[in-house]
């Protein structure tokens, strides 16, 4: 992963609105209006944050054909889990994995380090 992609990842997961969007689409694809309503953010902000999430390669846009046959763009996660580690030079490494490590407890996107969230 390039330095630009690592920085983009860290920037968006640290953003409250982006984290809310990631959490909202964790289990089900949603449209921008659904995300705006569900995350309680303005529609214009939802569009802007989804653009950032797509640029960071965290979200993919898909086309859904609902019962009324009018295609709608929906958004879904493009990864199952991400592992962030600190490198020897003080930077961060981000690795996307197919499934979360077993010892981690993932309920939603967190802004608290896992070591603090688990009570260690």
Secondary structure as UniProt FT lines:
FT   HELIX           3..13
FT   HELIX           16..24
FT   HELIX           32..39
FT   HELIX           43..55
FT   TURN            56..57
FT   STRAND          59..65
FT   TURN            67..68
FT   STRAND          71..77
FT   STRAND          81..86
FT   TURN            88..89
FT   STRAND          92..97
FT   TURN            102..103
FT   HELIX           114..117
FT   TURN            118..119
//
